Amino acid sequence: MITTRSIRHVLPFVCILFIATVSNIFAEEVHESTILSHHIEIELLLKEHKLKAIDHLLAPYGHAEKVSFFINRSFHVLSVGASNRKLDFKTASAGNGQRLEITIPPDLRQSKGLSLDIAYEGTLFEEPGSPEKEDLGETTGTIGEEGVYLSPACAWYPDIPGSLAVFKVTITTPAGYEAVTQGALVNKKSEHNKTCTTWEEKNVSEGCHLVAGRYKVTTINHDGIDIFAYFFPEEQGLVETYINATKRYLDMYQKLLGSYPYRKFAIVENFFQTGYGMPSFTLLGSTVVKLPFIVDTSLGHEILHNWWGNSVFVDESQGNWCEGLTAYMADYYYKELKDAASADDYRKNICRKYTNYVTGQNDFPLKRFLGRKDQATQAIGYGKTAMVFHTLRQMVGDELFYQSLRKFYKDKIWQRASWQDIQRVFEDTGTIDLSWFFEQWINRTGAPFIELGKTEVIQSGNGWLTRIEVIQTLSGKGEPYRLSVPIHMELDGGKFYTVTEIKESLSAVVLQTTSQPLHISIDPHCTVFRRLHREEIPSTIDFVLGDTDKIIVYPTGGEGASQAAYKKFAELLAEKSGVVKADAEVTEAEMTQKSLFILGGLAENKLAKLFINNLPENFTLEEGAFTAGDATYRDKSNALVITARNPRNRDKGIALFLCPNSDMIRNIGFKIPHYGKYSYLVFAGEKNIDKGTFPVTDSPLQRHLKK
């Protein structure tokens, strides 16, 4: 739809804050050390929400008198040992956890490596995040009979931030439970009503994740890679589909990038709703895994993260490149494989979302992107980054693009890599200077805004000359962008296409054709990452929600239960931006100056009448019913979301959410932001049964030429 650093795809912002806090604490250490390896023996006591563990870890401390680790603040450290003797230690509160400080005897300070045995126990039972939040499943650790999820962010083992370590984990669970973590399966045995499972990954990772549940396990081997499916018994009908899809993705990405870096890949069903990608496995929520599109989209995205992010790590001092690259080589790539129109639409949606959500106040350069926390950071870190890679690919060509990525993967596997490393490998492979490209797209904020200026067509000899102006309008400081702009022309005798490079605020382009030009279009398919013109953006949910100066309007009419539910939803929407007002409180001036998100139908919200004369063809709105397309809906289980341009101000938008059933308002409402690219939605119960985007009619980048 998602770690410490090694959970990829969707990164809850709470985890980013946690990591930043811990890193700042340990920056004060007098020594610079990292852990080399962990061998964790852990028993999970599910009824008590408890774990008992001992971590046999190796760290290269040399002459340090004291060493420190970070561990969960609720845990009790039982003992610390080295070389068959007990060591002195103390614990103290540190940020969201506790610091474990160990005194090293003088005779152990000379060794090249320091082996420590740290025994500890504690409880973890953090409820999964509310589904109304931007990111589902924000818990960092929980142990219970329903299931177990332990991420590095909950500090379930002693750690030093920044470590790249090898992990071996032996997990003891009650009989009937299966446990999985990263790496290969070493051993599994069951006795005395307990199951003991050992996993080992011999290559380094940024952290370790552990999951357990009442799974039925299916295993196959595909060309030397063990594929596991950990699904609950009631979802066994999905196993074959997921395993076959996994085989396809592994084959595809090994061909594009090189050998899969792990010995196994596991698809693991989760008891709360997640879409997480960890080294050598993915964790998909029980509702998520049943969504029909997940196999064709998110599954491949998570598998690809085993190349980008989980084996080639991100050097975040220069920004997170891997989310956008993974989105480009998964989400976008699948659209491209489908057809050109789907790929065009994906790029247009990237530019729409950036235009709708990113302003001069919340923009930042890609070198500062760490993880998604809202729609604006997603538009920059995922969308803009994906378009940067698309631009690079268009510039160097497919062969050099994938050749460079294969070399990048080969050279940087099991290491941290930065934008500079990406620049270096593309420059070396293509023997070209790309310093301008990375300075323009990685180090500066913003996006270009281009306009079609004067056009002139004259007959010249046996052909025609067309002179056009391409104008760049810059917001703030900075040089004009260097862009390769596609130009499409319809001719009296066919079509003409070219790509021209522009570098100035105003660039004059002269094109010669053999027949008379009739129509010209500049970048109609959004090949260039840019801010869009108002006319290029359809009325969509994002167009309204992306306006920070919007009003969410709850009704004062209708049933009391509906009024209360709408008002609560209005307050939820306004958590990100905007203000909440009752329909009677909105002034005439505000109806002209603001975008409006109107909650309730004609009989409930006084402002709903704004839609009566602004509905597209085949849409009607009346008390107790609405029409969308060819269908009319009168049932109280049907809900509608529809958008339009504000009739009083075309630079603003309006959206209407109509839900006759007060019990459904909350559950449907929190889904709405996830359908941001659509102009309308129809629900039956809580299931979306129809959706669409209204077409854009005219663009300032298109022009009919006089004949």
PASERO-45949 format. One line per field, with one value per residue (C-alpha): residue in one letter; x negated, y negated, z. Coordinates in steps of 0.2 Angstrom, whole numbers, padded with zeros to 4 digits, m for minus. Each point is the difference from the previous one (the first is absolute). Layout:
BEGIN
residuo: A, ...
xx: X, ...
yy: Y, ...
zz: Z, ...
//
This chain:
BEGIN
residuo: M, I, T, T, R, S, I, R, H, V, L, P, F, V, C, I, L, F, I, A, T, V, S, N, I, F, A, E, E, V, H, E, S, T, I, L, S, H, H, I, E, I, E, L, L, L, K, E, H, K, L, K, A, I, D, H, L, L, A, P, Y, G, H, A, E, K, V, S, F, F, I, N, R, S, F, H, V, L, S, V, G, A, S, N, R, K, L, D, F, K, T, A, S, A, G, N, G, Q, R, L, E, I, T, I, P, P, D, L, R, Q, S, K, G, L, S, L, D, I, A, Y, E, G, T, L, F, E, E, P, G, S, P, E, K, E, D, L, G, E, T, T, G, T, I, G, E, E, G, V, Y, L, S, P, A, C, A, W, Y, P, D, I, P, G, S, L, A, V, F, K, V, T, I, T, T, P, A, G, Y, E, A, V, T, Q, G, A, L, V, N, K, K, S, E, H, N, K, T, C, T, T, W, E, E, K, N, V, S, E, G, C, H, L, V, A, G, R, Y, K, V, T, T, I, N, H, D, G, I, D, I, F, A, Y, F, F, P, E, E, Q, G, L, V, E, T, Y, I, N, A, T, K, R, Y, L, D, M, Y, Q, K, L, L, G, S, Y, P, Y, R, K, F, A, I, V, E, N, F, F, Q, T, G, Y, G, M, P, S, F, T, L, L, G, S, T, V, V, K, L, P, F, I, V, D, T, S, L, G, H, E, I, L, H, N, W, W, G, N, S, V, F, V, D, E, S, Q, G, N, W, C, E, G, L, T, A, Y, M, A, D, Y, Y, Y, K, E, L, K, D, A, A, S, A, D, D, Y, R, K, N, I, C, R, K, Y, T, N, Y, V, T, G, Q, N, D, F, P, L, K, R, F, L, G, R, K, D, Q, A, T, Q, A, I, G, Y, G, K, T, A, M, V, F, H, T, L, R, Q, M, V, G, D, E, L, F, Y, Q, S, L, R, K, F, Y, K, D, K, I, W, Q, R, A, S, W, Q, D, I, Q, R, V, F, E, D, T, G, T, I, D, L, S, W, F, F, E, Q, W, I, N, R, T, G, A, P, F, I, E, L, G, K, T, E, V, I, Q, S, G, N, G, W, L, T, R, I, E, V, I, Q, T, L, S, G, K, G, E, P, Y, R, L, S, V, P, I, H, M, E, L, D, G, G, K, F, Y, T, V, T, E, I, K, E, S, L, S, A, V, V, L, Q, T, T, S, Q, P, L, H, I, S, I, D, P, H, C, T, V, F, R, R, L, H, R, E, E, I, P, S, T, I, D, F, V, L, G, D, T, D, K, I, I, V, Y, P, T, G, G, E, G, A, S, Q, A, A, Y, K, K, F, A, E, L, L, A, E, K, S, G, V, V, K, A, D, A, E, V, T, E, A, E, M, T, Q, K, S, L, F, I, L, G, G, L, A, E, N, K, L, A, K, L, F, I, N, N, L, P, E, N, F, T, L, E, E, G, A, F, T, A, G, D, A, T, Y, R, D, K, S, N, A, L, V, I, T, A, R, N, P, R, N, R, D, K, G, I, A, L, F, L, C, P, N, S, D, M, I, R, N, I, G, F, K, I, P, H, Y, G, K, Y, S, Y, L, V, F, A, G, E, K, N, I, D, K, G, T, F, P, V, T, D, S, P, L, Q, R, H, L, K, K
xx: 0000, m0031, m0034, m0008, m0009, 0004, 0018, 0003, 0015, 0010, m0009, 0010, m0006, m0001, m0014, m0010, 0002, m0005, m0016, m0005, 0002, m0011, m0013, m0002, m0002, m0014, m0008, m0006, m0010, m0019, m0003, 0006, 0005, 0013, 0006, m0007, 0012, 0015, 0005, 0016, 0009, 0017, 0016, 0017, 0012, 0016, 0013, m0011, m0005, m0018, m0017, m0015, m0016, m0019, m0010, m0017, m0007, m0017, m0007, m0017, m0003, m0019, m0006, 0017, 0003, 0019, 0011, 0019, 0015, 0018, 0014, 0018, 0004, 0012, m0012, m0010, m0018, m0004, m0018, m0015, m0014, m0017, m0013, 0010, 0001, 0013, m0003, 0006, 0014, 0012, 0016, 0007, 0014, m0005, 0014, 0013, m0010, m0014, m0019, m0009, m0018, m0012, m0017, m0014, m0014, m0018, m0005, 0015, m0004, m0014, 0009, 0005, 0018, 0010, 0013, 0014, 0015, 0014, 0015, 0016, 0019, 0015, 0018, 0006, 0018, 0002, 0017, m0002, 0003, 0018, 0005, 0005, m0018, m0010, m0010, 0008, m0007, m0012, m0005, m0018, 0002, 0013, 0001, 0017, 0010, 0007, m0018, m0017, m0009, m0017, m0009, m0017, 0009, 0007, m0018, 0004, m0019, m0015, m0006, m0011, 0008, m0009, m0006, 0000, 0000, 0002, 0015, 0004, 0016, 0007, 0018, 0010, 0019, 0015, 0005, 0011, m0009, m0013, m0013, m0010, m0013, m0013, m0013, 0001, 0008, m0013, 0010, 0017, 0006, 0015, 0000, 0008, 0014, m0012, m0008, m0017, m0005, m0017, m0003, m0017, m0005, m0019, 0000, 0002, 0017, 0004, 0012, 0010, 0019, 0009, 0018, 0010, 0017, 0012, m0006, 0001, m0016, m0003, m0017, m0007, m0017, m0002, m0017, m0009, 0011, 0012, 0017, 0010, 0019, 0005, 0019, 0013, 0011, 0015, m0011, m0008, 0009, m0012, m0016, m0002, 0004, m0013, m0014, 0002, 0000, m0016, m0009, 0005, m0007, m0016, m0003, 0003, m0011, m0014, 0000, 0000, m0012, m0009, 0001, 0013, m0010, 0008, 0003, 0018, 0015, 0016, 0017, 0007, 0018, 0001, 0015, 0000, 0000, m0018, m0009, m0018, m0016, m0014, m0016, 0006, 0018, 0016, 0013, 0018, 0015, 0014, 0012, m0014, m0005, 0018, 0000, m0001, m0012, m0013, m0008, m0002, m0007, m0006, m0007, m0012, m0004, m0005, m0010, m0010, m0004, m0012, m0011, 0003, 0000, m0002, m0017, m0006, 0003, 0005, m0013, 0013, m0013, 0003, 0019, 0010, m0001, 0007, 0019, 0001, m0011, 0010, 0017, m0007, m0006, 0015, 0016, m0004, m0009, 0016, 0010, m0013, 0001, 0019, 0001, m0006, 0016, m0001, m0018, 0005, 0013, m0012, m0012, 0014, 0006, m0017, 0000, 0018, m0004, m0015, 0009, 0015, m0010, m0017, m0002, m0014, 0003, m0002, m0011, m0018, m0014, m0001, m0017, 0011, 0013, 0000, 0017, 0018, 0011, 0014, 0005, m0012, m0015, 0006, 0002, m0018, m0009, 0009, 0008, m0014, m0013, 0008, 0001, m0018, m0005, 0012, m0008, m0017, 0006, 0007, m0017, m0012, 0011, 0006, m0015, m0012, 0013, 0002, m0019, m0003, 0012, m0007, m0017, 0006, 0008, m0016, m0012, 0011, 0008, m0001, m0005, 0008, 0002, 0004, 0006, m0019, m0003, 0015, m0007, m0018, 0006, 0010, m0014, m0013, 0011, 0005, m0016, 0011, 0000, 0016, m0004, 0012, 0014, m0002, m0003, 0017, 0011, m0008, m0007, 0013, 0018, 0015, 0005, 0000, 0016, 0000, 0012, 0003, m0004, 0002, 0002, m0003, 0002, m0006, m0002, m0018, m0004, 0007, 0004, 0005, m0009, 0007, m0007, 0005, m0005, m0002, 0001, m0006, 0007, m0010, 0006, m0013, m0019, m0009, m0006, 0012, 0001, m0008, 0014, 0003, 0017, 0011, 0009, 0014, 0008, 0015, m0003, 0011, m0009, m0004, m0009, m0016, m0010, m0016, m0009, m0008, m0012, 0004, m0011, 0006, 0015, 0006, m0006, 0004, 0002, 0002, 0007, 0000, 0014, 0004, 0019, 0010, 0001, 0018, m0003, m0014, m0002, m0014, m0003, 0018, m0005, m0010, m0017, m0007, 0002, 0008, 0013, 0016, 0012, 0017, 0008, m0010, 0006, 0017, 0011, m0006, 0000, m0018, 0004, 0011, m0010, m0016, 0006, m0007, 0013, 0015, 0016, 0007, 0019, 0011, 0019, 0012, 0015, 0005, 0000, m0010, m0011, m0005, m0004, m0011, m0009, m0003, m0007, m0012, m0006, m0002, m0012, m0009, m0003, m0005, m0015, m0011, 0006, 0016, 0013, 0017, 0016, 0018, 0010, 0008, m0017, m0007, 0000, 0003, m0018, m0006, 0010, m0009, m0017, m0002, 0001, 0014, 0002, 0019, 0007, 0018, 0013, 0013, 0011, m0014, m0013, 0005, m0015, 0004, 0010, m0016, m0001, 0017, m0006, m0018, 0003, m0008, 0011, 0008, m0001, 0015, 0003, 0017, 0007, m0002, m0008, m0014, m0005, m0017, m0003, 0014, 0005, 0012, m0003, 0014, m0006, m0006, m0015, m0006, m0012, m0007, m0016, 0000, m0011, 0001, m0008, 0007, 0012, m0005, m0018, m0008, m0016, 0009, 0009, 0015, 0003, 0016, 0001, 0018, 0003, 0018, m0006, m0007, m0009, m0010, m0006, m0015, m0006, 0003, m0007, m0017, m0002, 0003, m0018, m0006, 0010, m0007, m0003, 0019, 0014, 0014, 0002, 0016, 0001, 0012, m0002, m0018, m0006, m0005, 0011, m0003, m0014, m0006, m0009, 0008, m0009, m0010, 0006, m0013, m0018, m0010, m0014, 0011, 0005, 0009, m0010, 0009, 0001
yy: 0000, 0002, m0002, m0002, m0003, 0017, 0000, m0007, m0006, m0009, m0007, m0007, m0017, 0006, 0012, m0014, m0010, 0015, 0003, m0018, m0001, 0015, m0005, m0017, 0008, 0012, m0014, m0006, 0017, m0003, 0016, 0004, 0018, 0011, 0018, 0013, 0014, 0006, 0018, m0003, 0014, m0006, 0009, m0008, 0001, m0005, 0000, m0011, m0011, 0003, 0005, 0008, m0001, 0000, m0008, 0006, m0015, m0004, m0018, m0007, m0011, 0001, m0011, m0007, 0000, m0001, 0005, m0005, 0008, m0005, 0011, m0001, m0011, 0013, 0014, 0007, 0004, 0016, 0002, m0004, 0012, 0002, 0013, 0011, m0014, m0013, m0018, m0016, m0010, m0013, m0007, m0017, m0008, m0006, m0008, 0012, 0015, 0003, 0000, 0016, m0005, 0014, m0001, 0010, 0007, m0006, 0018, 0000, m0017, 0007, 0012, m0004, 0005, 0000, 0014, m0004, 0010, m0011, 0008, m0010, 0002, m0011, m0003, m0008, m0003, m0015, m0001, m0002, m0017, m0006, 0002, m0018, m0005, m0004, 0016, 0016, 0011, m0013, 0012, 0004, 0015, 0012, 0017, 0009, 0016, m0009, m0002, m0007, m0015, m0006, m0013, m0008, m0016, 0008, 0004, 0018, 0005, m0010, m0011, m0015, m0011, 0000, 0018, 0012, 0017, 0018, 0009, 0017, 0002, 0015, m0002, 0011, m0001, 0010, 0014, m0005, m0016, m0003, m0013, m0009, m0012, m0005, 0012, 0019, 0014, 0009, 0011, 0003, 0013, 0002, 0009, m0003, m0010, m0013, m0004, m0005, m0009, m0006, m0013, m0007, m0013, 0000, m0017, m0016, m0009, m0017, 0009, 0015, 0003, 0015, 0006, 0014, 0007, 0015, 0003, 0014, 0000, 0004, 0002, 0002, m0002, m0011, 0001, 0001, m0013, 0007, m0008, 0001, m0005, m0003, m0002, 0002, 0016, m0009, m0008, 0015, m0003, m0015, 0010, 0006, m0017, m0008, 0013, 0000, m0019, 0000, 0012, m0013, m0015, 0009, 0005, m0017, m0010, 0013, m0003, m0019, m0002, 0016, 0014, 0000, m0004, 0012, 0019, m0002, m0011, 0001, m0007, m0002, m0004, m0012, m0002, m0019, m0010, m0002, m0001, 0002, 0006, 0007, 0009, 0017, m0002, m0011, m0002, m0003, m0003, 0013, m0013, m0006, 0017, 0003, m0016, 0006, m0013, 0004, 0014, m0010, m0016, 0000, 0018, m0004, m0016, 0009, 0013, m0014, m0008, 0015, m0008, m0018, m0004, 0017, 0006, m0017, m0011, m0018, m0013, m0012, m0014, m0004, 0005, 0016, 0005, 0017, m0003, m0010, 0012, 0015, m0009, m0003, 0017, 0008, m0010, m0010, 0014, 0011, m0014, m0001, 0019, m0002, m0014, m0017, m0008, 0007, m0006, m0017, m0001, 0005, m0014, m0013, 0006, m0003, m0018, m0003, 0006, m0011, m0015, 0003, 0003, m0008, m0018, m0012, 0002, 0019, 0004, 0006, 0008, 0019, 0000, m0004, 0014, 0014, 0007, m0003, m0009, m0008, m0003, m0014, 0011, 0014, m0011, m0005, 0015, 0013, m0009, m0013, 0013, 0012, m0013, m0005, 0018, 0000, m0016, 0008, 0015, m0010, m0009, 0014, 0014, 0016, 0010, m0012, m0003, 0019, 0003, m0014, 0007, 0017, m0007, m0010, 0015, 0011, m0014, m0005, 0016, 0001, m0018, m0017, m0010, m0018, m0011, m0003, 0018, 0001, m0015, 0007, 0017, m0008, m0012, 0014, 0012, m0013, m0010, m0016, m0015, 0000, m0012, m0013, 0013, 0005, m0017, m0005, 0014, 0006, m0016, m0013, m0001, m0003, 0005, m0009, m0008, m0002, m0010, m0001, m0017, m0008, 0012, m0005, 0011, m0005, 0009, 0002, 0007, 0017, 0001, m0009, m0008, m0001, m0011, 0002, m0007, 0011, m0011, 0006, m0010, 0002, m0002, m0007, 0000, 0012, 0002, 0007, 0019, 0009, 0011, 0011, m0005, 0011, m0009, 0008, m0007, 0005, m0004, m0001, 0016, 0010, m0003, m0007, 0003, m0006, m0004, m0016, m0006, m0016, m0009, m0018, m0009, m0003, 0013, m0003, 0016, 0001, 0016, 0005, 0011, 0005, m0003, m0013, 0001, 0000, 0003, m0001, 0008, m0002, 0015, 0006, 0017, m0008, 0007, m0015, m0002, m0016, m0010, 0001, m0014, m0001, 0005, 0016, 0006, 0008, m0003, 0014, 0004, m0005, m0017, m0004, 0009, m0007, m0018, m0005, m0015, 0011, 0001, 0016, m0003, 0011, m0001, m0007, 0009, 0018, 0013, m0004, 0016, m0005, m0017, 0006, 0013, m0013, m0012, 0013, 0004, m0019, m0001, 0015, m0008, m0016, 0008, m0002, m0017, m0011, m0006, 0008, m0010, 0003, m0004, m0015, m0007, m0001, m0018, m0005, m0006, 0017, 0009, m0010, 0000, 0018, 0018, 0009, 0017, 0002, 0014, 0005, m0001, m0012, 0003, m0002, m0012, m0018, m0001, 0016, m0010, m0006, 0016, 0000, m0010, 0006, 0019, 0008, 0009, 0016, m0006, m0006, m0004, m0001, 0003, 0018, 0006, m0004, 0006, 0004, 0006, 0012, 0005, m0009, 0003, m0001, 0012, m0006, 0011, m0010, m0015, m0012, m0011, m0012, m0015, m0016, m0016, m0014, m0009, m0016, 0002, 0012, 0001, 0008, 0016, 0008, 0017, 0008, 0016, 0007, 0015, 0003, 0013, m0009, 0016, 0001, m0018, 0003, 0017, m0007, m0017, 0005, 0009, m0015, m0008, 0017, m0003, m0018, 0001, 0004, m0013, 0011, 0015, 0011, 0012, 0015, 0002, m0003, 0007, m0011, 0005, m0014, m0013, m0012, m0015, m0014, m0004, m0016, m0009, m0014, m0003, m0016, 0011, 0004, m0011, 0000, m0008, m0010, 0008
zz: 0000, 0023, 0029, 0006, m0016, m0008, m0001, m0017, m0010, 0013, 0015, 0014, 0005, 0019, m0005, m0008, 0016, 0010, m0010, 0000, 0019, 0003, m0013, 0009, 0016, m0006, m0009, 0017, 0002, 0001, m0010, m0018, 0000, m0008, 0003, m0012, 0004, 0011, 0005, 0009, 0009, 0004, 0008, m0003, 0014, m0009, 0014, 0011, m0015, 0005, m0007, 0008, m0010, 0000, m0014, m0003, m0009, m0008, 0000, m0005, 0016, 0001, 0015, 0006, 0019, m0002, m0014, m0002, m0008, m0003, 0006, 0003, 0016, 0007, m0001, 0015, m0003, 0010, m0003, m0011, m0002, m0010, 0000, 0013, 0013, 0005, m0005, 0009, m0008, 0003, m0009, m0002, m0009, m0018, m0011, m0003, 0007, 0011, m0001, 0006, 0005, 0003, 0008, m0009, 0011, m0005, m0006, m0013, m0007, m0011, m0010, m0018, 0003, 0015, 0003, 0012, 0007, 0005, 0008, 0001, 0001, m0001, m0007, m0016, m0004, m0011, m0008, m0019, m0007, m0004, m0018, 0000, 0000, m0015, 0002, 0005, 0014, 0008, 0014, 0002, 0011, 0007, 0007, 0003, m0005, m0015, m0007, 0003, m0009, 0006, m0010, 0003, 0005, 0016, 0005, 0004, m0001, 0006, m0014, m0005, m0013, m0017, 0002, m0015, 0008, m0003, 0008, 0006, 0010, 0009, 0004, 0012, m0001, 0007, m0011, m0014, m0004, m0014, 0002, m0015, m0001, m0013, m0008, m0003, 0010, 0009, 0012, 0006, 0013, 0011, 0017, 0018, m0008, m0007, m0017, m0002, m0016, m0005, m0015, m0005, m0012, m0003, m0009, 0010, 0003, 0008, 0012, 0004, m0001, 0008, m0004, 0007, m0001, m0002, m0018, m0012, m0010, m0018, m0007, m0018, m0007, m0016, m0008, 0016, 0010, 0013, m0001, 0016, 0002, 0018, m0001, 0012, m0003, m0006, m0014, m0008, m0016, m0003, 0002, m0018, m0007, 0011, m0003, m0019, 0000, 0011, m0012, m0014, 0009, 0005, m0018, m0006, 0012, m0001, m0019, 0002, 0015, 0004, 0012, 0014, 0016, 0012, 0001, 0004, m0003, 0012, m0002, 0017, 0005, 0014, 0013, m0001, m0017, m0006, m0017, 0006, m0009, 0010, m0005, m0008, 0005, m0001, 0013, m0007, 0010, 0000, m0009, m0011, m0006, m0007, m0010, m0018, m0006, 0013, m0009, m0016, 0009, 0018, 0000, m0014, 0009, 0016, m0009, m0010, 0017, 0003, m0013, 0004, 0019, 0008, m0008, m0008, 0015, 0000, 0006, 0007, 0003, m0018, m0001, m0004, m0018, 0002, 0002, m0016, m0010, 0006, m0004, m0017, m0004, 0008, 0000, m0015, m0009, 0001, m0008, m0014, m0003, m0001, m0013, m0004, 0005, 0018, 0001, m0006, 0013, 0014, m0004, m0001, 0017, 0007, m0007, 0006, 0017, 0001, m0006, 0012, 0016, m0001, 0003, 0003, 0019, 0000, m0014, 0002, m0011, m0002, 0009, 0016, m0003, 0013, 0001, m0004, 0014, m0010, m0018, m0004, 0006, m0010, m0016, 0002, 0006, m0010, m0015, m0004, 0003, m0012, m0013, 0002, m0004, m0014, m0007, 0002, m0009, m0015, m0001, 0000, m0007, 0006, m0003, 0010, 0013, 0005, m0002, 0012, 0013, m0002, 0004, 0014, 0008, m0003, 0007, 0015, 0006, 0020, 0001, 0002, m0016, m0004, m0014, m0004, m0002, m0013, m0009, 0000, m0008, m0013, m0005, 0000, m0010, m0013, 0001, 0002, 0012, 0010, 0013, m0007, 0000, 0018, 0006, m0009, 0006, 0017, 0008, m0004, 0004, m0012, m0017, m0016, m0007, m0019, m0011, m0019, m0006, m0017, m0015, m0018, m0015, m0017, m0017, m0006, m0016, m0001, 0018, 0016, 0014, 0017, 0013, 0018, 0017, 0015, 0016, 0017, 0015, 0016, 0017, 0011, m0004, m0011, m0018, m0013, m0001, m0013, m0008, m0015, m0005, m0012, m0014, m0009, m0016, m0010, m0018, m0016, m0006, 0016, 0017, 0006, 0016, 0007, 0016, 0003, 0014, 0008, 0013, 0000, 0008, m0018, m0014, m0018, m0010, m0019, m0008, m0018, m0007, m0018, 0003, 0009, 0019, 0007, 0018, 0012, 0018, 0012, 0012, m0001, 0009, 0015, m0005, 0008, 0019, 0002, 0009, m0010, m0006, 0008, m0016, 0000, 0017, 0001, 0015, 0012, 0018, 0001, m0008, 0015, 0014, m0007, 0003, 0017, 0000, m0001, 0011, 0005, 0002, 0011, m0001, 0013, m0008, 0000, 0013, 0016, m0002, m0017, 0005, 0014, m0012, m0013, 0012, 0007, m0017, m0004, 0015, m0006, m0018, 0008, 0010, m0015, m0006, m0002, 0013, 0005, m0001, 0000, m0016, 0008, 0005, m0018, m0007, m0018, m0001, 0006, m0013, m0013, 0007, 0007, m0005, 0009, 0005, 0003, 0011, m0002, m0013, m0006, 0015, 0013, m0006, m0006, m0012, m0009, m0012, m0008, m0009, m0008, m0015, 0000, m0002, m0016, m0013, 0007, 0018, 0010, 0018, 0009, 0018, 0004, m0017, m0012, m0018, m0005, m0018, m0005, 0018, 0012, 0019, 0013, 0013, 0017, m0002, m0015, 0002, m0012, m0001, m0015, m0004, m0011, m0003, 0012, m0012, 0008, m0001, m0013, 0010, 0014, 0001, 0009, 0006, 0006, 0012, 0001, 0011, 0006, 0013, 0015, 0005, m0016, 0000, 0010, m0009, m0017, 0004, 0005, m0017, m0010, 0000, m0007, m0016, m0002, m0019, m0004, m0003, 0007, 0010, 0003, 0015, 0003, 0019, 0003, m0017, m0014, m0015, m0012, m0003, m0013, m0005, m0010, m0016, m0003, m0015, m0005, 0005, m0002, m0007, m0015, m0014, m0017, m0014, m0013, m0016
//
